C-alpha cells in the first residue's frame, strides 16, 4: 500500500482539517501522554513510550530498551556520578539505569501533574523532579556529568533554550545525548502527499513541527557543544514501526461507520495517534523522516 492510498483511507474516517488544527501547547502535550498510556499498552510496552532500535533484524520487546542502553554506554564510559533525564515521562529509562548503575545518582525531570507524578520510586538513587526543561534553574550549574533526552526534544519550539539550559547544568566536558526523530528533507523537496503525511503524523503525536536534522545539529554546535557521535538508526526503527502500522491498519479495516463512531467517542489524543502509527513507516522509507542518536560534549 503506497502513501497515496494510506492518505485516502485516513481521509475516509478522519476530519483532516480538524487534525491539522489541533493545539500543541504544554497543557495539550501533557494530556496527550496521560491519555496515551492506554494506547501504548496496546501498541507495545507501556513503560517505554518510545521507538525501539532493532539491531538483530527482527523485532523483540527488548529493542525498546536499546535507546536507554546507548545512554548507558556513555554514562559508564565517563564514569558518570550524576545524570539528568529531561522529559522523563514515567521514569522507566532512569529507573532502568539506576537499578543497573547503583553508584550513579539519577535525576528525572517531567512536567508537573504528568506521568512521573504517579510513579512508584523504589530506587534510592533516583530522584524525580517536576518542571519544564526550558528552565533548569532548580539544578546547580556545572553539576551533571551527563544529560539525556529521548523522543521529547521534538516537542520544544525553542530548542536553543533547552540546549542552553542543558549546557548550563553540565560539568565541563559533560555529555548531552539526544535520541529523536527529525525531518530529513526541506519542505520544498516534498510532494503534496508527503507534506500532508508529515503534518497529520506530527499532529497525531501532538508535535507542532518536526525539525530538519541538519538545522538541529547546527543549533547544538552553536550552543557550545562539540558533536562526538551521531548515528542514523532510521532503518533499525522499522521493525517497531511496522508493528505499529499493522495494528493501525486493523483500525482502518473496520467498517467506516464503526471507525467514525470510535473517533467521536474516544479522545482525539488517543484516536489521532493511529494516524501517526499508520504513516511513520512510509515517512522513513521515503527518506522524509529520520531517527538519530546524537552525542555531544560541552565545550
C-alpha positions as a LaTeX table, in Angstrom:
\begin{tabular}{lrrr}
\hline
Residue & $x$ (\AA) & $y$ (\AA) & $z$ (\AA) \\
\hline
Unk1 & 0.00 & 0.00 & 0.00 \\
Unk2 & 1.53 & 3.33 & $-1.05$ \\
Unk3 & 1.34 & 6.69 & 0.71 \\
Unk4 & $-1.46$ & 7.97 & $-1.53$ \\
Unk5 & $-3.65$ & 5.00 & $-0.68$ \\
Unk6 & $-2.96$ & 5.36 & 3.04 \\
Unk7 & $-3.91$ & 9.03 & 2.99 \\
Unk8 & $-7.09$ & 8.16 & 1.12 \\
Unk9 & $-8.03$ & 5.67 & 3.85 \\
Unk10 & $-7.27$ & 8.23 & 6.57 \\
Unk11 & $-9.44$ & 10.87 & 4.88 \\
Unk12 & $-12.38$ & 8.46 & 4.79 \\
Unk13 & $-12.66$ & 8.38 & 8.57 \\
Unk14 & $-10.82$ & 11.44 & 9.96 \\
Unk15 & $-11.58$ & 15.13 & 9.58 \\
Unk16 & $-8.15$ & 16.12 & 8.23 \\
Unk17 & $-8.66$ & 19.85 & 8.70 \\
Unk18 & $-9.54$ & 19.24 & 12.34 \\
Unk19 & $-6.47$ & 17.08 & 12.87 \\
Unk20 & $-4.19$ & 19.70 & 11.31 \\
Unk21 & $-5.62$ & 22.45 & 13.54 \\
Unk22 & $-5.03$ & 20.71 & 16.87 \\
Unk23 & $-3.27$ & 22.75 & 19.56 \\
Unk24 & 0.16 & 21.53 & 20.65 \\
Unk25 & 0.80 & 23.62 & 23.76 \\
Unk26 & 2.21 & 22.28 & 27.03 \\
Unk27 & $-1.20$ & 21.52 & 28.51 \\
Unk28 & $-2.23$ & 19.57 & 25.40 \\
Unk29 & 1.03 & 17.59 & 25.34 \\
Unk30 & 0.69 & 16.69 & 29.00 \\
Unk31 & $-2.87$ & 15.49 & 28.40 \\
Unk32 & $-1.74$ & 13.54 & 25.33 \\
Unk33 & 0.78 & 11.50 & 27.31 \\
Unk34 & $-1.66$ & 10.79 & 30.11 \\
Unk35 & $-4.31$ & 9.51 & 27.72 \\
Unk36 & $-1.88$ & 7.53 & 25.60 \\
Unk37 & $-0.63$ & 5.47 & 28.49 \\
Unk38 & $-3.57$ & 3.30 & 27.40 \\
Unk39 & $-2.77$ & 3.27 & 23.69 \\
Unk40 & 0.86 & 2.41 & 24.35 \\
Unk41 & $-0.28$ & $-0.53$ & 26.40 \\
Unk42 & $-1.84$ & $-1.73$ & 23.15 \\
Unk43 & 0.97 & $-0.79$ & 20.76 \\
Unk44 & 3.88 & $-2.02$ & 22.90 \\
Unk45 & 5.40 & $-2.00$ & 26.42 \\
Unk46 & 3.68 & 0.85 & 28.28 \\
Unk47 & 6.79 & 1.51 & 30.36 \\
Unk48 & 8.97 & 2.58 & 27.44 \\
Unk49 & 6.98 & 5.13 & 25.46 \\
Unk50 & 9.48 & 5.43 & 22.64 \\
Unk51 & 10.54 & 3.64 & 19.47 \\
Unk52 & 12.69 & 0.54 & 19.65 \\
Unk53 & 16.01 & 0.14 & 17.84 \\
Unk54 & 16.38 & $-3.34$ & 16.36 \\
Unk55 & 19.99 & $-4.32$ & 15.67 \\
Unk56 & 19.46 & $-8.04$ & 15.04 \\
Unk57 & 16.92 & $-7.91$ & 12.20 \\
Unk58 & 13.66 & $-9.00$ & 13.86 \\
Unk59 & 11.67 & $-7.05$ & 16.41 \\
Unk60 & 11.88 & $-8.08$ & 20.04 \\
Unk61 & 10.31 & $-6.35$ & 23.01 \\
Unk62 & 13.80 & $-5.80$ & 24.39 \\
Unk63 & 14.54 & $-3.48$ & 21.44 \\
Unk64 & 12.54 & $-0.79$ & 23.25 \\
Unk65 & 15.36 & $-0.59$ & 25.79 \\
Unk66 & 18.08 & $-0.09$ & 23.15 \\
Unk67 & 17.93 & 3.75 & 23.24 \\
Unk68 & 18.48 & 3.55 & 27.00 \\
Unk69 & 21.40 & 1.16 & 26.55 \\
Unk70 & 23.02 & 3.71 & 24.25 \\
Unk71 & 22.83 & 6.24 & 27.10 \\
Unk72 & 24.30 & 3.65 & 29.47 \\
Unk73 & 27.33 & 3.12 & 27.25 \\
Unk74 & 28.21 & 6.79 & 27.53 \\
Unk75 & 27.50 & 7.25 & 31.22 \\
Unk76 & 29.63 & 4.20 & 32.03 \\
Unk77 & 32.32 & 5.36 & 29.62 \\
Unk78 & 32.80 & 8.63 & 31.53 \\
Unk79 & 32.08 & 7.04 & 34.93 \\
Unk80 & 29.22 & 9.50 & 35.45 \\
Unk81 & 28.30 & 10.15 & 39.06 \\
Unk82 & 25.27 & 12.34 & 38.37 \\
Unk83 & 22.86 & 12.07 & 35.42 \\
Unk84 & 19.78 & 14.09 & 34.44 \\
Unk85 & 16.99 & 12.87 & 32.16 \\
Unk86 & 14.83 & 15.58 & 30.61 \\
Unk87 & 11.16 & 14.75 & 29.89 \\
Unk88 & 11.48 & 11.56 & 31.94 \\
Unk89 & 7.85 & 10.50 & 31.45 \\
Unk90 & 7.13 & 7.51 & 33.66 \\
Unk91 & 10.75 & 7.39 & 34.74 \\
Unk92 & 11.26 & 3.99 & 33.12 \\
Unk93 & 14.53 & 4.98 & 31.42 \\
Unk94 & 16.16 & 6.45 & 34.51 \\
Unk95 & 14.86 & 3.70 & 36.80 \\
Unk96 & 16.28 & 1.06 & 34.46 \\
Unk97 & 19.66 & 2.80 & 34.55 \\
Unk98 & 19.53 & 3.47 & 38.29 \\
Unk99 & 19.00 & $-0.20$ & 39.11 \\
Unk100 & 21.96 & $-1.19$ & 36.94 \\
Unk101 & 24.29 & 1.63 & 37.97 \\
Unk102 & 23.86 & 1.89 & 41.71 \\
Unk103 & 26.86 & 4.18 & 42.27 \\
Unk104 & 25.37 & 6.82 & 39.96 \\
Unk105 & 22.77 & 9.40 & 41.03 \\
Unk106 & 19.90 & 9.76 & 38.54 \\
Unk107 & 17.54 & 12.71 & 38.35 \\
Unk108 & 14.42 & 12.73 & 36.14 \\
Unk109 & 12.53 & 15.89 & 35.19 \\
Unk110 & 8.97 & 15.90 & 33.85 \\
Unk111 & 6.05 & 18.32 & 33.76 \\
Unk112 & 4.04 & 18.85 & 36.97 \\
Unk113 & 0.98 & 16.64 & 37.06 \\
Unk114 & 2.43 & 14.43 & 34.33 \\
Unk115 & 3.26 & 10.75 & 34.22 \\
Unk116 & 6.10 & 10.98 & 36.71 \\
Unk117 & 3.69 & 12.06 & 39.46 \\
Unk118 & 2.24 & 8.56 & 39.78 \\
Unk119 & 5.49 & 6.61 & 39.56 \\
Unk120 & 6.36 & 4.34 & 42.46 \\
Unk121 & 10.02 & 5.07 & 43.13 \\
Unk122 & 11.73 & 2.08 & 44.69 \\
Unk123 & 15.27 & 3.19 & 43.83 \\
Unk124 & 17.36 & 5.07 & 46.39 \\
Unk125 & 19.50 & 6.61 & 43.63 \\
Unk126 & 16.64 & 8.00 & 41.51 \\
Unk127 & 15.24 & 11.46 & 42.27 \\
Unk128 & 12.09 & 12.73 & 40.46 \\
Unk129 & 11.67 & 16.46 & 39.78 \\
Unk130 & 8.78 & 18.42 & 38.33 \\
Unk131 & 9.29 & 21.29 & 35.95 \\
Unk132 & 9.85 & 22.42 & 32.36 \\
Unk133 & 13.06 & 21.54 & 30.54 \\
Unk134 & 13.22 & 25.11 & 29.23 \\
Unk135 & 14.15 & 26.20 & 32.76 \\
Unk136 & 16.62 & 24.14 & 34.81 \\
Unk137 & 17.28 & 26.77 & 37.48 \\
Unk138 & 16.48 & 24.30 & 40.26 \\
Unk139 & 19.71 & 22.46 & 39.43 \\
Unk140 & 23.15 & 23.84 & 40.23 \\
Unk141 & 25.29 & 24.94 & 37.26 \\
Unk142 & 28.07 & 22.51 & 36.29 \\
Unk143 & 26.54 & 19.72 & 38.39 \\
Unk144 & 25.78 & 16.85 & 35.97 \\
Unk145 & 28.15 & 14.56 & 34.11 \\
Unk146 & 25.52 & 13.61 & 31.52 \\
Unk147 & 22.12 & 14.91 & 30.41 \\
Unk148 & 19.90 & 12.86 & 28.10 \\
Unk149 & 16.52 & 13.16 & 26.42 \\
Unk150 & 14.73 & 10.53 & 24.35 \\
Unk151 & 12.00 & 11.45 & 21.81 \\
Unk152 & 10.91 & 14.57 & 23.65 \\
Unk153 & 13.01 & 17.48 & 22.44 \\
Unk154 & 10.83 & 17.38 & 19.31 \\
Unk155 & 8.05 & 18.88 & 21.44 \\
Unk156 & 10.00 & 22.08 & 22.07 \\
Unk157 & 9.55 & 25.13 & 19.86 \\
Unk158 & 12.61 & 26.73 & 21.48 \\
Unk159 & 15.28 & 24.05 & 21.30 \\
Unk160 & 18.07 & 26.62 & 21.62 \\
Unk161 & 16.79 & 27.43 & 25.11 \\
Unk162 & 16.71 & 23.75 & 26.12 \\
Unk163 & 20.24 & 23.27 & 24.78 \\
Unk164 & 21.46 & 26.34 & 26.67 \\
Unk165 & 19.86 & 25.06 & 29.89 \\
Unk166 & 21.40 & 21.61 & 29.42 \\
Unk167 & 24.81 & 23.16 & 28.81 \\
Unk168 & 24.45 & 25.29 & 31.96 \\
Unk169 & 23.88 & 22.30 & 34.27 \\
Unk170 & 26.53 & 20.10 & 32.65 \\
Unk171 & 30.04 & 19.93 & 34.05 \\
Unk172 & 32.91 & 20.91 & 31.74 \\
Unk173 & 33.27 & 18.13 & 29.14 \\
Unk174 & 29.89 & 16.76 & 30.23 \\
Unk175 & 27.84 & 14.85 & 27.66 \\
Unk176 & 24.44 & 15.55 & 26.12 \\
Unk177 & 22.68 & 12.57 & 24.50 \\
Unk178 & 19.68 & 13.31 & 22.28 \\
Unk179 & 17.76 & 10.49 & 20.61 \\
Unk180 & 14.89 & 11.76 & 18.47 \\
Unk181 & 13.06 & 11.94 & 15.16 \\
Unk182 & 13.54 & 14.67 & 12.54 \\
Unk183 & 12.73 & 15.70 & 9.02 \\
Unk184 & 15.32 & 14.52 & 6.55 \\
Unk185 & 14.27 & 16.89 & 3.76 \\
Unk186 & 13.27 & 20.50 & 3.40 \\
Unk187 & 9.57 & 21.19 & 2.85 \\
Unk188 & 10.18 & 22.41 & $-0.71$ \\
Unk189 & 11.58 & 18.96 & $-1.55$ \\
Unk190 & 8.39 & 17.17 & $-0.52$ \\
Unk191 & 5.39 & 16.21 & $-2.63$ \\
Unk192 & 1.93 & 17.37 & $-1.60$ \\
Unk193 & 1.14 & 13.92 & $-0.22$ \\
Unk194 & 4.38 & 13.90 & 1.77 \\
Unk195 & 3.64 & 17.35 & 3.21 \\
Unk196 & 0.18 & 16.21 & 4.28 \\
Unk197 & 1.54 & 12.95 & 5.73 \\
Unk198 & 4.15 & 14.80 & 7.78 \\
Unk199 & 1.59 & 17.27 & 9.07 \\
Unk200 & $-1.02$ & 14.77 & 10.20 \\
Unk201 & 1.60 & 12.34 & 11.55 \\
Unk202 & 3.20 & 15.00 & 13.73 \\
Unk203 & $-0.17$ & 16.36 & 14.86 \\
Unk204 & $-1.22$ & 12.80 & 15.74 \\
Unk205 & 1.64 & 12.84 & 18.26 \\
Unk206 & 0.95 & 16.47 & 19.32 \\
Unk207 & 4.19 & 17.71 & 17.72 \\
Unk208 & 3.97 & 21.17 & 16.18 \\
Unk209 & 6.80 & 20.71 & 13.68 \\
Unk210 & 9.47 & 18.09 & 13.13 \\
Unk211 & 12.75 & 19.94 & 12.68 \\
Unk212 & 15.27 & 19.26 & 9.93 \\
Unk213 & 18.13 & 17.29 & 11.47 \\
Unk214 & 20.92 & 19.33 & 9.92 \\
Unk215 & 19.36 & 22.52 & 11.28 \\
Unk216 & 19.09 & 20.98 & 14.73 \\
Unk217 & 22.70 & 19.79 & 14.65 \\
Unk218 & 23.79 & 23.31 & 13.74 \\
Unk219 & 21.91 & 24.60 & 16.80 \\
Unk220 & 23.71 & 22.07 & 19.01 \\
Unk221 & 27.10 & 23.28 & 17.77 \\
Unk222 & 26.12 & 26.94 & 18.03 \\
Unk223 & 25.01 & 26.30 & 21.64 \\
Unk224 & 28.58 & 25.40 & 22.60 \\
Unk225 & 28.65 & 21.64 & 22.14 \\
Unk226 & 31.04 & 19.52 & 20.10 \\
Unk227 & 29.42 & 16.57 & 18.31 \\
Unk228 & 31.35 & 13.40 & 19.18 \\
Unk229 & 29.00 & 10.75 & 17.77 \\
Unk230 & 25.97 & 10.56 & 15.51 \\
Unk231 & 24.16 & 7.56 & 14.08 \\
Unk232 & 21.18 & 7.47 & 11.77 \\
Unk233 & 19.30 & 4.43 & 13.03 \\
Unk234 & 16.19 & 5.07 & 10.93 \\
Unk235 & 16.23 & 1.62 & 9.23 \\
Unk236 & 16.63 & $-0.02$ & 12.65 \\
Unk237 & 13.35 & 1.55 & 13.85 \\
Unk238 & 11.32 & $-0.05$ & 11.06 \\
Unk239 & 10.58 & $-3.35$ & 12.88 \\
Unk240 & 8.97 & $-1.38$ & 15.73 \\
Unk241 & 7.17 & 0.97 & 13.34 \\
Unk242 & 5.85 & $-1.93$ & 11.28 \\
Unk243 & 4.33 & $-3.42$ & 14.44 \\
Unk244 & 2.57 & $-0.06$ & 14.99 \\
Unk245 & 1.50 & 0.05 & 11.34 \\
Unk246 & $-0.02$ & $-3.42$ & 11.49 \\
Unk247 & $-2.18$ & $-2.55$ & 14.48 \\
Unk248 & $-3.18$ & 0.80 & 12.99 \\
Unk249 & $-4.17$ & $-0.98$ & 9.77 \\
Unk250 & $-6.63$ & $-3.08$ & 11.79 \\
Unk251 & $-8.40$ & 0.16 & 12.77 \\
Unk252 & $-8.71$ & 1.26 & 9.14 \\
Unk253 & $-10.05$ & $-2.17$ & 8.20 \\
Unk254 & $-13.08$ & $-1.65$ & 10.45 \\
Unk255 & $-16.35$ & $-0.63$ & 8.81 \\
Unk256 & $-16.21$ & 3.13 & 8.24 \\
Unk257 & $-19.25$ & 3.81 & 10.42 \\
Unk258 & $-17.57$ & 1.99 & 13.33 \\
Unk259 & $-14.26$ & 3.83 & 12.87 \\
Unk260 & $-16.08$ & 7.16 & 12.87 \\
Unk261 & $-18.07$ & 6.15 & 15.93 \\
Unk262 & $-14.85$ & 5.36 & 17.80 \\
Unk263 & $-13.33$ & 8.68 & 16.73 \\
Unk264 & $-16.36$ & 10.54 & 18.10 \\
Unk265 & $-16.50$ & 8.51 & 21.30 \\
Unk266 & $-12.81$ & 8.49 & 22.26 \\
Unk267 & $-10.41$ & 11.38 & 22.99 \\
Unk268 & $-8.64$ & 12.69 & 19.89 \\
Unk269 & $-5.32$ & 12.29 & 21.74 \\
Unk270 & $-5.98$ & 8.55 & 21.53 \\
Unk271 & $-7.52$ & 8.15 & 18.09 \\
Unk272 & $-5.26$ & 10.57 & 16.20 \\
Unk273 & $-2.28$ & 8.54 & 17.37 \\
Unk274 & $-3.47$ & 5.84 & 14.95 \\
Unk275 & $-2.68$ & 8.19 & 12.05 \\
Unk276 & 0.94 & 8.52 & 13.15 \\
Unk277 & 1.30 & 4.79 & 13.64 \\
Unk278 & $-0.10$ & 4.22 & 10.13 \\
Unk279 & 2.28 & 6.65 & 8.37 \\
Unk280 & 5.67 & 6.53 & 10.09 \\
Unk281 & 6.98 & 3.53 & 8.14 \\
Unk282 & 6.33 & 5.36 & 4.87 \\
Unk283 & 7.98 & 8.56 & 6.07 \\
Unk284 & 11.14 & 6.62 & 6.96 \\
Unk285 & 11.12 & 4.55 & 3.76 \\
Unk286 & 10.67 & 7.67 & 1.63 \\
Unk287 & 13.59 & 9.36 & 3.44 \\
Unk288 & 11.22 & 12.11 & 4.54 \\
Unk289 & 11.97 & 11.46 & 8.19 \\
Unk290 & 14.89 & 10.06 & 10.13 \\
Unk291 & 15.74 & 8.92 & 13.64 \\
Unk292 & 19.11 & 9.95 & 15.01 \\
Unk293 & 21.35 & 9.27 & 18.00 \\
Unk294 & 23.39 & 12.42 & 18.67 \\
Unk295 & 26.03 & 12.66 & 21.40 \\
Unk296 & 27.80 & 15.94 & 22.06 \\
Unk297 & 30.25 & 17.28 & 24.61 \\
Unk298 & 30.09 & 20.58 & 26.44 \\
Unk299 & 32.85 & 22.80 & 25.08 \\
\hline
\end{tabular}
